[in-house]
Amino acid sequence: MPAPRDIPAHRFAFGCHRFGFGPAPGGGAVDVTKHVVPMVKTALDLGINTFDSAVLYRATLQLGRALEILNVEPQAIRFQTKCLRYLGLAIDGAVEHQPDALLQGIPARYHGLTDRWDPSAAGVEQQICRERIEFGGGTLYGVALHDSPDMEKQVGLTWETDVRPAVRFLQTAKNGGFVQRIGLGIKEPAFIHRFIKEEPGVLDYAGLTFCPSILGPLMGIIKAAQQGPKFEVTLMGINYGQAFTLTQDPVTAPDFLYNYEVATAEERALMSRYFRICGSTPLLHLAAAVAGQLVVHFPDVMTQIVTSTMTPSRLVETIKLIREAEVPAPVWRELKAAELIPGDFPTN
């Protein structure tokens, strides 16, 4: 039996998005005392002291209240959040931004809303100040620019007006001691290279929605981080990202989400290739093993794994899988032969 991967608790972060979006276990609204407090306590008991949220999530107030109930000083944990993207009214031709498949798991109070974007210095200041107030703490451990590639797809993006003002404000906030780190929270790996080219020396960390299908681009990001200017990489969504919890062939599965959108035929075909090669190895085990290997083999770059759930036992299970999940050697070989993961990816 191989030894567990040596991944200390401080490498993990708890993602708070479901505190706002739900649903609670068994359905219905999220209750702070019944649902959030046990999750925060479980994370703290596991040694996790970093919590990740966003203005869009509507989750930070629930975290702050849970800390109060548990008598935990906000300064005792590290809190990181995101800016730019928030929920606004679906008016003047704007439509609901979430697909029906995802709305089934979001409380009704969040339906009928749409993405809004405010990259201005004043807008970003209001967003992160509200996050700090609702969290209840002082310095923010990190603030990431949230989903700029999504903005580009939805309404267009001009760097000088849609990214740079937010960056300049975050630099001012960092110089003033209000923010410790400036980051990205995105789904598109290529945007990281674009950002470091446009804003050299600014990036402290890049949060990237993760699954093994992005390993090729991710290895390129690791190389860029090693060559400098140095930055760290955070893997987000390890137990839900890109539908890697599927238990049936994606070709014939009901509608499912791939990277927060309903999967296309091409994405179904890609997921099906993983599914068929993995055989009896669950796709979640593959994702957990890959994430664990990345942190072990590239510890100076891959510094954080963010995982989110509303079930304490699921959090315990996910941490255990990242440390211990094994993929049989023949499966690794077949995945590499099919070029579904890079040939030079370390598998032991």
TORKOLTI-981877 format. One record per residue: residue in one letter; x, y, z of N, C-alpha, C in turn. Coordinates in steps of 0.1 Angstrom, whole numbers, plus 5000, padded with zeros to 4 digits. Layout:
<sites>
AXYZXYZXYZ/...
</sites>
This chain:
<sites>
M500949885000500050005000500950125000/P500850214990501650334990501350425002/A502450505006502250595017501350715013/P500550765022499750885018500650995014/R500051075005500851195001500951295012/D502051355014502351445025501851585021/I500551615024499951735021499451795034/P500151895040499651945053498352025052/A497752045063496352105063496352245058/H497552315060497552455055497552475040/R497652355033497552365018496152365013/F495252335022493852335018493052465022/A492052495014491252615017489752565016/F488952625024487452585022486752685014/G486052645004485352734995483952755000/C483552885002482252925009481152934999/H481252914986480252954977478852894980/R478752774985477452714987476852775000/F477552845008476852915019475853015014/G476053065002475153154996474253094986/F474753004977474052944967473252824971/G473752754981473052634985473152524975/P472252424975471252404985471752344997/A470952345008471352275020471152125017/P471852045025471651895024470251865025/G469751785015468351755015467451855008/G468051965004467352074997466952185006/G466452295000466052405008467152505011/A466752605019467652715022468752675032/V469852755031470952725040470752805053/D470852735064470652795078472052805084/V472452925089473752935095474052845106/T473152835116473452745127473452605124/K472452565115472252425112473252375102/H473652455092474552405081475952465081/V475952595083477252665081478252635093/V477652655105478552635117479152495117/P478452385114479152255114480252245103/M480052305091481052305081482252375085/V482052495091483252575095483952505106/K483252445115483952375126484652255121/T484152185112484852065106486052105099/A486052215091487252265084488252305094/L487952375105488852415115489452295122/D488552195125489052075132490051995123/L489852005110490851945101492152015100/G492252135105493452215104493352315093/I492252325086492152425075491852565081/N492752655077492552795083492352905072/T492152855060491952955049490552935043/F489853045041488453035036488353125024/D487753075013487653145000486253174997/S486053304994484653344991484753444979/A483653514976483553614965482353694967/V482353814962481253904962480053834956/L480253764944479153694937478453594945/Y479153534955478653414962477553444972/R477553574977476653604988476853515000/A478053485003478353385013479153435025/T479753555024480653595034479953625048/L478753685047478053715060477853585068/Q477453475060477253355067478453295074/L479653315067480953275074481153355086/G480953495085481253575096480353545108/R479053515106478153475117478553345123/A479053245115479453115120480653135129/L481653215125482753245133482353305147/E481453395147480953455159480353345168/I479553255162478853155170479853055176/L480953035169481952945173483053015182/N482853145184483853225192485253215186/V485253215173486553225166486853365161/E487953425165488253555160488553555145/P488053645138488253645123489753645120/Q490553715128491953725126492653595127/A491953495133492653365135492653285122/I491853325112491853255099492353345088/R492653285077492953365065491753365056/F491353485052490153505044490553565030/Q490153495019490453555006489153554998/T488953664990487753684983488053724969/K486953764962487153804947486353934945/C486654004934485954124930485654124915/L485054224910484654254897483254204894/R482954084897481654014893480754004905/Y479454054902478454044913477154024906/L476053994914474753964909473954094908/G473354124897472454244896471154204890/L470254304888468954274883468954234868/A468154144864467954104850466954194844/I467354314840466454414834467154474821/D466354544813466854614801467454504791/G466754394790467154294781468154194786/A468754214798469654114804468753994809/V469453874808468753754812469453684823/E468853584829469453504840470753444834/H471753454842473053404837473453264840/Q472553194848472853054852471952964843/P472552854839471752754831470652684840/D469652634834468552574842469052454850/A470052384845470552274853471252314866/L471852434866472452484879471352544888/L470352614882469352684890468652584899/Q468552454895467852354904468552354917/G469752394919470452384931470652514938/I470052624933470252754938468952804944/P468952864956467652904962466953004953/A465653014954464853094945465153244946/R465653284957465953434959467053474950/Y467853384944468953414935468553404920/H467253354918466853334904466453474898/G466453484885466153604878467153714879/L468353684883469453784884470453754873/T471353844871472353824861473653884865/D474753844858476053894861476154044859/R476754114868477154254866478554264868/W479154364862480654384863480954524867/D481754544877482254684880483754674883/P484554714873485954714875486554844879/S485654944882486155074886486755074900/A487655164903488255174916487255184927/A486255264924485155284934484355164936/G484055094925483254964926484054854933/V485354844930486154734936486254764951/E486454894954486554934969485254894976/Q484154924970482854894977482754744979/Q483054664968482954524969483754464980/I485054494980485954424990485754485004/C485254615005484954665019483754595024/R482754565016481654495021482054355025/E482854285018483354155021484054155035/R484954255037485654265050484654295061/I483654375059482654405070481854275073/E481454205063480654085065481453965071/F482753965067483653865073483853895088/G484054025090484254065104485754085108/G486654055099488054065102488754195097/G490054195097490854305092491354285079/T492654265078493354245065492754125057/L492554145044492154035036493453965031/Y493453835032494553755028494853765013/G493753765006493853784991492553834985/V492753904974491553944966491953914951/A491053834945491253794931490253854922/L490753894910489853944899489053824894/H487753834895486853714893486353704879/D486753604872486053564859486153664848/S487253734846487353824835487153754822/P487553634819487253564806485753554804/D484953534815483553524814482953664809/M483553764815483053894811483353924796/E484453874791484853894777483853824768/K483353704772482453624764481053684765/Q480653734776479353784778479053924773/V479954014776479754154772480954224766/G482054154764483254214759484154264770/L485454274766486454314776487454404770/T487654524775488754614771489654634783/W490954594781491854584793491954714800/E492054824793492354954799491155004808/T489954954805488755004813488154894821/D488454764818487754654825488654574834/V489954584833490854514842491754614849/R492454694842493554784848493054864859/P491854934859491455014871491354924883/A490854804882490754714894492154674899/V493054644890494354614893495054724901/R494954844896495554964902495054984916/F493654964918493154984931493654884940/L493754754936494154644945495654674948/Q496454724939497854754943497854864954/T497054964953496955064963496555004976/A495554914976495054854988496154764994/K496854694986497954614991499054694997/N499454804990500454894996500054955009/G498754975011498155025023497954925034/G498254795031498154695041496754635043/F495854675034494454625035494354485028/V495054465018495054335011496554285010/Q496654155013498054095013498454045000/R497453994992497853934979496853964968/I497253974956496454004944496453884936/G495253834932495153714924494053714913/L493853594907492853574897491953464902/G490753464898489753354901489053324888/I489553224880489053214866488953064862/K488353044850488252904845489152884833/E489652994827490452984814491952994817/P492652884816494152884818494852994810/A494453014798495253104789495253244794/F494153284802494053414807495153454816/I495753354823496853374833498053434825/H498353374814499553414806499253564801/R498053584797497653724792497753824803/F497353784815497453874827498853914830/I499753814831501153834835501853914824/K501453904812502053984801501554134803/E500254154805499654284806500054354819/E500154274830500454334843501654264850/P502854284844504054214849504354244864/G504554144871504954154885503854174895/V502554184890501454204899500954084905/L500853974898500153854902500853784914/D500153754925500653674936500153534935/Y498853514931498353384930497253374919/A497153264912496153234902495253124906/G493953154909493053054912492353004900/L492452874897491952814885491052694887/T489852704882488852594883489552464877/F489552354884490452244881489752114877/C490252054868490051904866491151854857/P491451724856492551674848492551714834/S491451754828491451784814492251914811/I492551994821493352114818494752094822/L495251974824496551954828497652004819/G497351984806498352034796498652184798/P497552274797497752414799498352444813/L497852364823498352384837499852364838/M500352264832501852244832502552364826/G501952434816502552554811502552664821/I501452674828501352784839502352754850/I502552634854503552594864504952644859/K505252614846506552654841506752804841/A505652884837505753024838505953074852/A505353014862505453054876506853034881/Q507452924876508852884880509852984874/Q509653024862510553114855510553254860/G509353294865509253434871508753534861/P508253644866508053674881507253564888/K507653534900507053424907505553454911/F504753354910503353354915502953214919/E501953204927501453074931500153034924/V499852904924498652854918497752794928/T496452824927495452764936494452684927/L494252554931493352464924491952484930/M490952524923489552544928488652434923/G487652394932486652314927486952164926/I487852114935488351984934487251874935/N486151894943485151794944483851824936/Y483951924928482751954919483152004905/G484352044904484752114891484652024879/Q483952084869483852024856483351874856/A482351854865481551734864482451604866/F483551614874484351494875483851404886/T482651424891481951324900481051234893/L480951244880480051154872480251004875/T479150934876479250794878478650714867/Q478350774856477950704844478550774832/D478450704820479150754808478450884804/P479250994803478751124800478051124786/V478351034777477651034764476151014766/T475750924775474350894777473750954790/A474551024798474151084810473151194808/P472251224818471351334816472251464816/D471651574813472351704813473151724825/F474451754823475251784835476151914832/L476651964843477452084841478952054839/Y479452124829480952114827481452254828/N482252274839482752414842481652514843/Y480552484850479452574853478552604841/E478652524831477752534819477352394815/V476152394809475652264804476652204794/A477052084795478052024787477652014772/T478552054763478252044749478551894745/A478251864732478551734727480051704728/E480851804724482351784725482851754739/E482251834748482651814762482151674767/R481051634763480551494767481451394762/A481851404749482751304743484151304751/L484651424754485951424762485751354775/M484651384783484451324796484251174794/S483651134783483450994781484750914779/R485650974773487050914771487650884784/Y487650984793488150964807487350854814/F486050864813485250764820485550624816/R485650604803485850464798487250414801/I488250504801489650454804489750424819/C489150514827489250494842488550364847/G487550324839486850194843486350204857/S486850114866486350104880486850214889/T487850294884488350404891487450524890/P486850574901485850684900486650814894/L485950884887486551014881486951104892/L486151114903486551194915487951154920/H488151014920489450974925490551014916/L490351014903491351064894491651214897/A490651294898490851434900491551454913/A491151384924491851404937493251364936/A493551244929494951204928495851294921/V495251354909496051444901496351574910/A495351624917495551744925496551714936/G496451604942497451574952498851564947/Q499051494935500351484929500951624925/L500051714921500551844917501151914929/V500451914940500851984952502151924958/V502251784957503451724962504651744953/H504551744940505651754931506051904927/F505051994929505352134926504952224938/P505552194950505152264962505352414962/D506252464955506552604955505552684946/V504852614937503852674928502452644932/M502152514934500852464937500652474952/T500152584957500252604971498852584978/Q497752564971496452564977495452484969/I494652404976493552334970492252374977/V491352434969490052484975489052374973/T488352334983487252244982486052294989/S484852264984483652314989482552204990/T481852205001480652115002479852165013/M478652115015477752145026477552025035/T478451925033478351805042479651775048/P479751785062481051765068481751635064/S481051525063481651405060482251405046/R481651485037482151495023483451575023/L483551675032484851745033485951655038/V485651575048486651475054487051385043/E486051335035486351235025487251295014/T486951415010487751484999489151505003/I489351555015490751575020491451435020/K490851335024491451195025491751155011/L490851175001491151134987492351204981/I492451334984493551404978494851354984/R494851314996496051255002496351114998/E495251034996495350894995494850824982/A494050894974493450824962494550774953/E494350644949495350584940494650554926/V495450574916494950534902495950424898/P495350314893496250194889497150244878/A498350184878499450214868498950194854/P498150094851497650074837496750194833/V495950244842495050354839495950484836/W496950504844497850624841498450604827/R498850484824499550464811498550484800/E497350434801496350454790495950604789/L495750674800495450814799496550894792/K497850854795498950924788498950884773/A498750764770498750714756497650784748/A496550814755495450884748495651034748/E496751074754497051224755495951294763/L495351234772494351294781495051364793/I496251314796497051384805498451384799/P499351484802500651494796501551374800/G502351344790503151224792504251244803/D504551364806505551394816504951424830/F503651404831503051434844503451324854/P503951364866504351264876503251194882/T503251064881502150984887502550894899/N503750914904504150844916505150924924/
</sites>
